[in-house]
Amino acid sequence: MRKFVIVTDSCSDLSKDLRDKYNVEYIQMHVIIDEKEYMADIDFNEIPYHDFYELMRNGTRITTAQVTALEFEAKFEEYVKNDLDVLYISCSGTLSASIKASIVAKNAVLQRHPEAKIICVDSLNSCFGLGIMCMIASEKRDEGMTIEEVANWLEENKLTVNQECTVEKLTYLKQAGRVSAAKAFFGGLLNKKPIIISDALGRNHALETVKGRRASMERIADRMKEEILDVPYQKIVVCHADDEEAGKELQRIIESRFPDKQLDIYLGKIGPIIGSSAGPGTIAVYFFGKEVTVNKPE
């Protein structure tokens, strides 16, 4: 059985320590700032983390671009030539066309290397929702599962990845057009904070609003307690976009909801792709919970 590499993209927000721990590779997307294109580097080597979000706070519009089919093809070819099969786990196909580009690249590479295996999985998730799927895929690989078995596990369980998120300002989501029915929360709603989930089609939805930052954290923690599954493979990640104190506070509030249980919570940073849409101050928690459903847009 050939070994296989697990590959994701910039939407996963997996920090270098997590990528090293779980042996996960990633292909960089792109961000455009003042008409100049940069690589969407999760580690923020080119543009420092705080500086990136300060640009947004100061009014700079940051847009994004997917991984191209040619970029995928070059990376897939590199892995295959090193006798590695490829499991690519993508950002939600509803939010990015990268999954489509990866399939074009896969077909091109397999024409030249029919002995290889390349499987592309649409995670229907983004940020650390995608990230925890990569982490689980790595653990399943270490347990001895084949590439097909890991891909099947992801397909069977991806709807149990839950997102509970809120943003500091709705301006960025409105600009990016990333949340269905976001218009319902604009216009005179002083200090209202949306609770945003990802549905079974990989779309983001603002389900409800609460008044104030603290209340939004409390509501996220309450919803998580209602939805979380007691499973041995549970992964919990709290993440923030340049607001570490808010991230730590959300982590404390979540822990207070489980006084009799020691939760293993990883505190992560939201990267340039998700951050450019959600904006500075965004906080979220990702975990395995009850299966998500399709939410009808308003």
C-alpha positions in Angstrom: 0.0 0.0 0.0 1.4 3.4 -1.0 1.7 6.1 1.6 -0.5 9.1 1.1 -0.1 12.8 1.9 -2.9 14.9 3.4 -3.1 18.2 1.8 -5.4 21.2 2.5 -5.5 24.9 1.7 -5.1 28.3 3.4 -8.7 28.1 4.6 -7.8 25.4 7.2 -5.9 27.9 9.4 -3.7 25.1 10.7 -0.7 26.7 12.5 2.7 25.3 11.8 2.8 23.4 15.1 -0.5 21.7 14.2 0.7 21.0 10.6 3.9 19.5 12.0 2.1 17.5 14.7 -0.4 16.0 12.3 1.9 15.9 9.2 -0.5 17.9 7.0 0.6 19.9 4.0 -1.2 23.0 2.6 -1.4 24.9 -0.7 -1.6 28.6 -0.4 -4.4 30.6 -1.8 -4.0 34.3 -2.6 -5.0 37.7 -1.1 -5.1 41.0 -3.0 -4.2 44.2 -1.1 -4.1 47.5 -3.0 -4.1 45.7 -6.3 -1.0 43.7 -5.2 -1.2 39.9 -4.9 0.3 38.1 -1.9 0.3 34.4 -0.9 -2.3 33.6 1.7 0.3 32.5 4.2 -1.3 30.9 7.4 1.9 31.7 9.2 1.9 35.4 8.3 5.5 35.5 7.3 5.1 38.1 4.5 2.6 40.4 6.3 2.7 40.1 10.1 -0.5 38.9 11.8 -1.4 42.1 13.6 -0.5 44.3 10.7 -2.8 42.3 8.4 -5.8 43.0 10.6 -4.7 46.6 11.2 -5.0 47.2 7.5 -8.6 46.1 7.6 -9.3 48.2 10.7 -7.9 51.2 8.8 -10.2 50.7 5.9 -8.1 48.7 3.5 -10.2 46.2 1.5 -8.6 42.8 1.2 -10.0 40.3 -1.4 -9.0 36.7 -2.0 -8.3 34.3 -4.9 -8.5 30.5 -5.0 -5.7 28.0 -5.7 -5.6 27.7 -9.5 -5.8 24.3 -11.3 -2.2 24.8 -12.5 -1.0 25.3 -8.9 -2.8 22.2 -7.8 -1.5 20.2 -10.7 2.1 21.2 -10.0 1.8 20.1 -6.3 -0.1 16.9 -7.0 2.5 16.0 -9.6 5.3 16.6 -7.1 3.7 14.3 -4.6 2.9 11.5 -7.1 6.5 11.6 -8.4 7.6 11.0 -4.9 5.5 7.8 -4.8 2.8 9.4 -2.6 -1.0 9.3 -3.2 -2.9 12.4 -2.4 -5.9 13.2 -0.1 -6.9 16.8 -0.6 -9.4 18.2 1.9 -10.8 21.5 0.6 -12.5 24.6 1.8 -16.3 24.4 1.4 -17.2 24.4 -2.3 -19.9 26.9 -1.6 -17.3 29.5 -0.4 -14.5 28.7 -2.8 -14.0 27.1 -6.2 -10.8 25.5 -5.2 -12.4 22.0 -5.0 -13.4 22.3 -8.7 -9.8 23.4 -9.6 -8.4 20.5 -7.6 -10.5 18.0 -9.6 -9.4 19.4 -12.9 -5.8 19.1 -11.7 -6.4 15.6 -10.4 -7.7 14.4 -13.7 -4.7 15.9 -15.6 -2.2 14.2 -13.2 -3.9 10.8 -13.3 -3.8 10.8 -17.1 0.0 10.8 -16.8 0.2 8.7 -13.7 -2.7 6.2 -13.8 -1.1 4.1 -11.0 -1.6 7.0 -8.5 -4.6 7.8 -6.3 -5.8 11.3 -5.8 -8.9 11.9 -3.8 -10.5 15.4 -3.4 -12.9 15.9 -0.5 -15.2 18.9 -0.2 -15.1 19.5 3.6 -18.2 21.8 3.5 -16.3 23.7 6.1 -13.8 26.4 6.5 -11.4 27.8 9.1 -10.8 25.3 11.9 -13.9 23.3 10.8 -11.7 22.3 7.9 -8.7 22.2 10.2 -10.1 19.6 12.6 -11.1 17.4 9.7 -7.5 17.4 8.6 -6.4 16.5 12.1 -8.8 13.6 12.3 -7.7 12.4 8.8 -4.1 12.3 10.1 -5.1 10.3 13.1 -7.0 7.8 11.0 -4.0 7.5 8.7 -1.8 6.7 11.7 -4.2 4.1 12.7 -3.6 2.3 9.4 -6.6 3.3 7.4 -6.2 3.4 3.6 -6.6 6.6 1.7 -10.1 5.4 0.6 -11.1 4.6 4.2 -10.0 8.0 5.5 -11.9 9.8 2.6 -15.0 7.7 3.3 -14.8 8.5 7.0 -14.6 12.2 6.3 -17.6 12.1 3.9 -19.7 10.2 6.5 -18.9 12.5 9.3 -18.3 16.0 7.9 -21.8 17.2 8.7 -21.0 16.7 12.4 -18.4 19.5 12.3 -20.1 22.4 14.0 -19.3 26.1 13.8 -20.4 28.7 16.4 -19.1 32.1 15.5 -19.6 35.8 16.0 -18.0 38.9 14.5 -17.1 42.3 15.9 -18.4 44.2 12.9 -20.7 43.0 10.1 -19.1 45.4 7.6 -16.6 42.9 6.3 -19.1 40.1 5.9 -21.4 42.5 4.0 -18.6 43.5 1.7 -17.6 39.9 1.0 -21.2 38.6 0.6 -20.4 35.6 2.8 -23.4 35.3 5.1 -26.9 34.5 3.8 -29.5 36.9 5.2 -26.9 39.2 6.6 -29.0 42.1 5.5 -31.4 41.2 8.2 -28.9 42.4 10.7 -28.0 45.7 9.2 -29.6 49.1 9.7 -29.9 50.5 13.2 -29.1 47.4 15.1 -26.9 49.0 17.7 -24.4 46.6 19.3 -26.1 43.5 17.9 -23.9 40.5 17.4 -24.9 37.6 15.0 -24.4 34.0 15.9 -23.2 32.4 12.7 -23.2 28.7 11.8 -22.2 26.6 8.8 -25.0 24.5 7.3 -25.1 21.1 5.5 -24.4 22.8 2.1 -21.3 24.6 3.5 -23.0 28.0 3.6 -22.7 30.4 6.5 -25.9 31.6 8.1 -26.6 34.2 10.8 -29.2 32.4 12.9 -29.9 35.0 15.5 -28.5 38.1 17.2 -27.8 39.0 20.8 -26.9 42.3 22.3 -23.3 42.8 23.1 -20.0 41.0 22.8 -20.2 39.2 26.2 -23.7 38.0 25.4 -22.6 36.6 22.1 -19.8 34.6 23.8 -22.3 33.3 26.4 -24.7 32.2 23.6 -22.0 30.5 21.6 -21.1 28.5 24.8 -24.7 27.6 25.4 -25.2 26.4 21.9 -22.0 24.4 22.0 -23.2 22.6 25.2 -26.4 21.7 23.4 -24.8 20.4 20.3 -21.5 18.8 21.2 -21.0 15.0 20.9 -19.3 12.8 23.4 -17.0 11.0 21.0 -13.4 9.8 21.4 -12.1 11.7 18.4 -13.5 15.1 19.7 -11.5 18.2 18.7 -12.3 21.6 20.0 -10.7 24.8 18.7 -11.5 28.3 19.8 -10.0 30.8 17.4 -9.9 34.6 17.0 -8.9 37.2 14.4 -6.4 39.4 16.2 -8.3 39.5 19.6 -6.5 37.0 21.8 -8.2 38.2 25.0 -11.6 37.6 23.5 -10.5 34.1 22.4 -9.3 33.3 25.9 -12.5 34.7 27.4 -14.6 32.5 25.1 -12.5 29.6 26.1 -13.1 30.3 29.8 -16.8 30.7 29.3 -17.0 27.4 27.4 -15.0 25.6 30.1 -17.5 27.0 32.7 -20.3 25.2 30.9 -18.6 21.8 31.5 -17.6 22.0 35.2 -17.3 18.2 35.6 -15.3 17.7 32.4 -11.7 18.6 31.5 -11.9 20.0 27.9 -8.9 19.9 25.7 -9.3 23.2 23.8 -6.8 24.5 21.3 -6.6 28.3 20.9 -5.9 29.2 17.3 -5.6 32.2 15.0 -7.9 32.9 12.1 -5.9 33.2 9.0 -5.9 35.6 6.0 -8.6 34.0 3.9 -11.3 33.7 6.5 -10.1 36.8 8.3 -10.4 38.9 5.2 -14.1 38.1 5.0 -15.0 37.9 8.7 -12.8 40.8 9.8 -10.8 41.6 12.9 -12.3 40.7 16.2 -14.1 37.6 14.9 -14.2 34.7 17.4 -15.4 31.1 16.9 -15.4 27.6 18.2 -15.3 24.4 16.1 -16.1 20.9 17.4 -17.8 17.7 16.5 -21.5 17.9 17.3 -25.0 17.0 16.2 -25.4 16.7 12.4 -26.0 20.1 10.8 -29.0 20.6 8.5 -29.8 22.8 5.5 -30.8 26.3 6.5 -33.1 28.1 4.2 -31.9 31.6 3.2 -34.2 34.5 4.1 
